[in-house]
Amino acid sequence: METSDVSRYYVYVLFSFKDKGLYIGYSTDLKKRLFQHAKNKVSSTKLRTPFKLIHYEYFIDIKDAKMREIFLKSGYGRKQLDQILKKTFEKYLKSSSGFAFRNKRLI
């Protein structure tokens, strides 16, 4: 099987510069989806732009991607995401109060 025959599914995390919150989603076409977010074509994020992609994960099974998205939106999943982002954004966190996750503190 060639790589082009493999379906790709992405779970991604966006950081909103407007409200300092995170948005978690999944898509089969990450570039297209990021463009839609940037152009305010996604109803759940159109009032929260601009965004920056800060994390994504790649899956070849749609069920795995959907389960990961649901998990990252759960309490324990947010804690795990907190640990991933904390390592990545240590420098940023020293100069701010951290990320907000829909009115809850993430970091």
Helices and strands as residue ranges (DSSP letters): G 3-5, E 9-16, E 22-27, H 30-38, E 51-59, H 62-72, H 75-88, H 90-94, E 100-101, E 104-105
